[in-house]
Amino acid sequence: MHVYKFGGTSVGSVVNMSHVKDIINDTQKKVVVLSAMSGTTNALIAISKAIEYKDLDTARAAIHSLNETYNSTVYDLIQDRPLQQEVSNYVNGVFKNLIDATKRRYSQQLHDSIVANGELLSTFMFSRYLQQEGINAVLLPALDFMRIDVNKEPDQFYIKQNLYRSIEAHPQADVYITQGFICLDAEGKITNLERGGSDYTAAIIGASLEVDEVQIWTDIDGFHNNDPRYVTNTKAIAQLSYDEAAELAYFGAKILHPHTVMPVRESDIPLRLKNTLAPKAHGTLITNQTHGEGIKAIAAKDGITAIKIKSVRMLLAHGFLKKVFEVFETYETPIDMITTSEIAVSLTIDNAKHLNAIVEELQKFATVEVDDYMSIVCLVGHNIIYHPDTPELFQILQDVSVRMIAYGGSNNNISVLVNTSDKLETLQKLQRYVFEERPQFELPNLN
């Protein structure tokens, strides 16, 4: 068995849904995880925000507009009359519930319930579309088996037991359709795995079922050696290790949710990234094997805040660092990069939600400087810190103001912190040097 996950763009139109149908229509049993149709989650978040701010006219107008969009999609996608009526009734029922939601008091639970409707809509429509096309498909509600625990981690035992139970109830099916992203919390309330979480859902399901492979289908043919949104002439990478892929996902490669690698790595399940619009392309295969050394890819992560913390005392440096880390632990704020001296530490965070409170706590025993609008540019590859040409990379950044460098914390990652205004220039310079002017960094083409 395989697990296939298709993102919002892949199910974002009737034409693309037809492509997905062709991809999954073979003789192999599979679980298919779907995101919401592209644009839907953003629209639902906007509706939730309008309810929060009591702008109910705006919320209701947005609900009616989205309802019309879905009704149009239903009539284009489903021609079988009974199925068309069934899907239309379901869709209109969802939007009636959304109208009812505008009469309720806003809460995080209401928000999560509203946002969950994107995946519920896409999977119901698509499952009935497959039935129309003669494919033996059933819909398995993710809320029947997908749950997180009190630590917001997947409840592995619960998921495995209930997922097997759901599948065993439909042994005749060839394709099992389910929702990505949404789940229950430890109290049984609707919540989610956060944006991009459908990838994570697919990996959790794959690990629970011990499948042969998990495939993530998007609108690009795998990891590229640089960000194609900012750099021209990028190339897809044929193979990566789990560690390399995890570094790229965490440090800004949008093709993969950062948590996705963990479940498949623990179960040694291959993870493949594929392009829905070019299904014959090789994509990127991610396994426990490494292929070559040196820099394989460059990624960038925006929204970074740099914090410089200097002790007001010259002694007890070990106690100083302990107090610094305790502050970030208290506010559950992860640290990305860090450099230290005897009496000072510079670090970065990508979540500034508690920044003011953190600074206030730090100022009780240190002076604090904060710089925002920063970006981390990350270079990834197996053993890159030992590659003989790696030190020369820093020569090409002489015209870029580098705020911090993380070198040696990982054998597979070198990170530099730059102003976001310098990110584009940094990516382009590294692209030219690493992959164009210095071809020895490139890996063999394995397509």
C-alpha positions in Angstrom: 0.0 0.0 0.0 1.0 3.6 -0.7 -0.1 6.9 0.7 -0.6 9.8 -1.7 -1.1 13.4 -0.6 -2.4 16.1 -2.9 -2.1 19.8 -2.0 -4.6 22.6 -2.6 -3.4 23.4 -6.1 -3.7 19.7 -7.1 -7.4 19.8 -6.2 -7.9 23.5 -6.9 -9.9 23.0 -10.2 -11.9 20.5 -12.0 -9.1 20.0 -14.5 -6.6 19.3 -11.8 -8.9 16.9 -10.0 -9.1 15.0 -13.3 -5.3 14.8 -13.3 -5.4 13.5 -9.7 -8.0 10.9 -10.7 -5.7 9.7 -13.5 -2.7 9.5 -11.2 -4.4 7.3 -8.6 -6.4 5.2 -11.0 -4.3 2.0 -11.0 -4.5 -1.4 -9.4 -2.7 -0.6 -6.2 -4.5 0.0 -2.9 -3.8 3.4 -1.5 -4.8 6.1 1.0 -5.3 9.5 -0.6 -4.9 12.5 1.7 -6.4 15.8 0.4 -5.9 19.4 1.3 -8.6 22.0 0.9 -9.1 23.5 -2.6 -6.6 26.3 -3.1 -7.8 29.6 -1.6 -10.4 27.9 0.6 -8.5 27.9 3.9 -7.5 31.5 3.5 -11.2 32.4 2.8 -12.3 30.4 5.9 -9.7 32.1 8.1 -11.0 35.5 6.8 -14.5 34.5 7.7 -13.5 33.4 11.2 -11.6 36.8 11.7 -14.7 38.7 10.6 -16.8 36.8 13.2 -14.1 37.5 15.8 -14.3 41.2 15.1 -18.1 41.1 14.9 -18.1 42.1 11.3 -21.0 39.7 10.6 -22.1 41.3 7.3 -18.7 40.7 5.8 -18.5 37.2 7.1 -21.9 36.3 5.7 -21.1 37.9 2.3 -17.9 35.9 2.1 -19.7 32.7 3.0 -22.3 33.2 0.3 -19.6 34.0 -2.3 -17.6 30.8 -1.4 -20.8 28.8 -1.5 -21.5 29.9 -5.0 -17.9 29.0 -6.0 -18.4 25.5 -4.7 -21.8 25.0 -6.3 -20.3 25.9 -9.6 -17.5 23.4 -9.1 -20.0 20.7 -8.1 -21.9 21.1 -11.3 -18.8 21.1 -13.5 -17.3 18.1 -11.7 -20.3 15.8 -11.1 -22.6 14.9 -14.0 -24.3 11.9 -12.5 -27.6 13.3 -11.3 -28.0 11.4 -8.0 -24.4 12.0 -7.0 -24.6 15.6 -8.1 -27.6 16.1 -5.8 -25.9 14.4 -2.9 -22.8 16.5 -3.2 -24.8 19.7 -3.7 -26.8 18.9 -0.6 -23.6 18.3 1.4 -22.0 21.5 0.2 -25.0 23.7 0.9 -25.3 22.0 4.3 -21.7 23.0 5.2 -22.3 26.6 4.2 -25.6 26.7 6.2 -23.6 25.6 9.2 -21.1 28.4 8.5 -24.0 31.0 8.5 -25.1 29.6 11.8 -21.6 30.0 13.1 -21.9 33.8 12.6 -24.5 33.7 15.4 -22.2 32.0 17.9 -19.7 33.6 20.2 -16.2 33.5 18.8 -13.6 31.1 20.4 -10.6 29.2 19.2 -12.8 26.1 19.0 -15.2 27.9 16.7 -12.2 29.1 14.6 -10.8 25.5 14.3 -14.3 24.2 13.4 -14.7 26.8 10.6 -11.3 26.2 9.1 -11.8 22.4 9.1 -14.5 22.7 6.5 -12.1 23.2 3.6 -10.8 19.6 3.8 -14.3 18.2 4.5 -15.6 19.8 1.3 -12.7 18.8 -1.0 -12.7 15.1 0.2 -16.5 14.7 0.0 -16.6 16.1 -3.6 -13.6 14.2 -4.7 -14.8 10.9 -3.3 -18.1 11.1 -5.1 -16.3 12.2 -8.3 -14.2 9.0 -8.1 -17.4 6.9 -7.6 -18.8 8.6 -10.7 -15.7 7.6 -12.7 -16.1 4.0 -11.7 -13.2 3.9 -9.1 -13.8 1.9 -6.0 -13.3 4.7 -3.5 -14.6 5.3 0.1 -14.3 8.3 2.3 -12.6 7.8 5.7 -13.2 10.8 8.0 -9.9 11.8 9.5 -11.8 12.8 12.7 -12.5 9.1 13.2 -8.8 8.3 13.7 -6.5 11.3 13.7 -5.9 12.7 17.2 -3.1 14.6 19.0 -2.3 14.2 22.7 -2.0 16.9 25.5 1.5 17.7 24.2 0.1 18.3 20.7 2.0 15.3 19.4 0.3 12.5 17.3 -1.4 10.0 19.6 0.2 7.1 17.8 -1.6 4.2 19.5 -5.0 5.8 19.1 -4.3 6.7 15.4 -3.1 3.2 14.5 -5.9 1.3 16.2 -8.7 3.5 14.8 -7.1 3.8 11.3 -6.9 0.0 11.0 -10.5 -0.2 12.2 -11.7 2.3 9.6 -9.9 0.5 6.7 -11.0 -3.0 7.8 -14.6 -1.8 7.7 -14.2 -1.3 3.9 -11.9 -4.2 2.7 -13.3 -4.0 -0.8 -12.1 -0.5 -1.5 -9.2 0.3 -3.8 -8.8 3.9 -2.7 -9.4 5.4 0.7 -9.9 9.2 0.7 -9.3 11.2 3.8 -8.6 14.7 5.0 -5.2 16.2 5.7 -4.6 18.9 8.3 -7.6 18.4 10.6 -7.7 16.2 13.7 -9.1 15.9 17.2 -7.3 17.2 20.3 -6.9 15.2 23.5 -10.4 16.3 24.7 -12.0 15.2 21.4 -12.5 18.7 20.0 -11.7 19.6 16.4 -8.3 21.2 15.9 -5.5 20.9 13.3 -1.9 20.3 12.6 -1.3 23.9 11.5 -0.7 25.2 7.9 0.8 22.7 5.6 -0.2 19.9 8.0 -1.6 17.7 5.3 1.9 16.5 4.5 2.3 15.6 8.2 -1.0 13.8 8.1 0.2 11.7 5.2 3.4 10.8 6.9 1.6 9.8 10.1 -0.8 7.6 8.2 2.0 6.0 6.3 4.0 5.2 9.4 0.8 3.8 11.2 0.0 1.5 8.3 3.7 0.7 7.6 3.2 1.4 3.9 5.7 0.9 1.1 6.0 4.6 0.2 4.5 8.0 1.0 4.1 10.4 -2.0 3.6 14.2 -1.7 2.1 15.6 -4.9 2.3 19.4 -5.4 2.7 21.8 -8.3 6.5 21.5 -8.5 8.7 18.5 -9.4 10.4 18.0 -6.0 12.9 19.9 -4.0 14.9 22.3 -6.1 18.5 23.3 -5.4 17.3 26.9 -4.8 14.0 28.7 -4.4 12.5 29.0 -7.9 10.3 31.9 -6.8 13.5 34.1 -6.5 16.2 32.4 -8.6 16.1 31.3 -12.2 17.6 28.1 -13.6 17.0 26.0 -10.5 17.0 22.2 -10.9 15.1 19.4 -9.1 17.2 17.2 -6.8 16.7 13.5 -7.5 17.6 12.1 -4.1 18.0 13.4 -0.6 18.5 11.9 2.8 15.9 12.3 5.6 18.3 14.7 7.4 18.9 16.9 4.4 15.2 17.1 3.6 14.3 17.9 7.2 16.9 20.8 7.2 15.5 22.2 3.9 11.9 22.0 5.1 12.6 23.6 8.4 14.6 26.4 6.9 12.1 27.6 4.3 11.6 25.1 1.4 7.8 25.4 1.1 7.3 22.2 -0.7 7.3 20.1 2.5 5.9 20.6 6.0 8.9 20.5 8.4 7.4 17.7 10.6 6.7 15.4 7.7 10.1 13.7 7.7 9.9 12.5 11.3 7.3 9.7 11.1 8.7 8.2 7.9 12.3 8.4 9.0 11.5 6.5 12.2 9.8 3.8 10.1 12.3 3.9 7.3 9.6 4.5 4.7 10.6 6.2 1.4 9.1 9.7 0.9 8.7 10.9 -2.7 7.9 14.4 -3.9 6.0 14.5 -7.2 4.4 17.1 -9.6 0.7 16.6 -10.2 1.0 18.5 -13.6 4.1 16.4 -14.7 3.5 13.0 -13.2 6.2 11.3 -15.3 9.0 13.6 -13.8 11.2 11.8 -11.3 10.6 14.2 -8.5 12.7 13.9 -5.3 13.1 10.6 -3.5 13.9 10.9 0.3 15.4 7.9 2.1 17.9 7.1 4.8 20.7 6.9 2.1 23.0 9.8 1.3 24.3 10.5 -2.2 27.4 12.6 -2.5 28.8 15.4 -0.4 28.9 19.1 -0.6 26.1 21.6 -1.0 22.9 20.2 -2.7 20.4 23.0 -2.0 19.8 26.5 -0.7 16.7 27.7 1.1 15.6 30.8 2.9 13.3 31.4 5.9 11.7 34.9 6.4 10.1 36.4 9.4 13.1 36.0 11.6 13.8 38.1 14.7 17.4 38.4 16.0 17.9 39.1 19.7 21.3 40.1 21.2 21.4 39.5 25.0 24.4 40.8 27.0 24.9 40.0 30.7 25.0 42.9 33.1 27.6 40.9 35.1 31.0 39.7 34.0 30.9 36.4 36.0 28.9 33.2 36.2 28.5 32.8 32.5 27.0 29.4 32.9 24.3 30.8 35.1 23.6 33.5 32.5 23.0 31.1 29.7 20.8 29.0 31.9 18.6 31.9 32.7 18.4 33.0 29.0 17.2 29.5 27.9 14.7 29.3 30.8 13.0 32.5 29.5 12.4 31.0 26.0 11.3 27.7 27.5 8.8 29.5 29.7 7.2 31.1 26.6 7.5 28.0 24.5 9.5 29.8 21.8 12.0 27.7 19.9 15.4 29.1 18.9 16.7 28.7 15.4 20.3 30.0 15.4 22.6 30.9 18.3 26.1 32.2 18.8 27.7 32.9 22.2 30.6 34.6 23.9 31.4 34.6 27.6 29.0 37.4 28.5 26.7 37.7 25.5 24.5 35.5 23.3 22.9 36.3 19.9 20.0 34.1 18.8 17.1 34.1 16.4 13.4 33.1 16.7 10.7 32.7 14.0 7.7 33.3 16.3 7.5 36.7 17.8 4.2 36.1 19.5 5.7 36.5 23.0 8.5 38.8 22.0 7.6 41.7 24.3 7.2 39.4 27.3 10.5 37.7 26.5 12.4 41.0 26.3 10.9 42.2 29.5 12.1 39.0 31.3 15.5 39.2 29.8 16.0 42.8 30.7 15.8 41.8 34.4 19.4 40.5 34.1 20.7 41.6 30.7 20.7 44.3 28.1 18.7 43.4 25.0 18.8 44.5 21.4 16.2 43.3 18.9 16.4 43.3 15.1 13.5 42.2 13.0 12.9 41.8 9.2 15.7 39.2 9.1 16.0 36.1 7.0 18.0 32.8 7.4 19.7 31.6 4.3 20.5 27.9 4.7 22.9 25.7 2.7 22.2 22.0 3.0 24.1 18.9 1.9 25.8 15.8 3.4 29.0 16.7 5.3 29.1 20.2 3.8 31.1 21.6 6.7 34.0 19.3 5.6 33.8 20.0 1.9 37.0 21.7 0.8 35.3 24.4 -1.2 32.8 25.4 1.4 34.9 28.1 3.2 35.2 29.9 -0.1 31.5 30.6 -0.1 31.9 33.3 2.5 34.1 35.3 0.1 31.1 36.0 -2.2 29.1 37.5 0.6 31.5 40.4 1.2 28.9 42.8 -0.1 26.1 41.4 2.0 25.7 42.4 5.7 25.8 39.0 7.5 24.4 39.3 11.0 25.2 35.8 12.2 26.7 32.5 11.0 25.9 29.0 12.3 28.7 26.7 11.1 29.4 23.4 12.7 26.3 22.7 14.7 25.2 20.3 12.1 27.4 18.5 9.5 24.6 19.0 6.9 23.7 22.7 7.4 25.4 26.1 7.3 23.1 29.0 8.0 23.7 32.8 7.6 21.4 35.5 9.0 20.9 38.5 6.7 18.5 41.4 6.4 15.4 40.3 4.5 16.2 43.2 2.0 19.4 41.3 1.2 17.9 37.9 0.8 17.3 38.0 -2.9 20.9 39.1 -3.6 22.3 36.4 -1.3 20.3 33.6 -2.9 21.3 34.7 -6.4 25.0 35.0 -5.5 25.1 31.6 -3.9 23.2 30.1 -6.9 25.8 31.5 -9.3 28.7 30.4 -7.3 27.5 27.0 -6.1 25.6 25.7 -9.1 26.7 27.7 -12.1 30.3 28.9 -11.7 31.4 25.9 -9.5 29.8 22.8 -11.3 31.8 20.4 -9.0 29.2 21.1 -6.3 26.5 19.5 -8.5 25.4 15.9 -8.0 25.0 13.5 -10.9 21.6 13.7 -12.7 19.8 10.6 -11.4 16.6 11.1 -13.5 
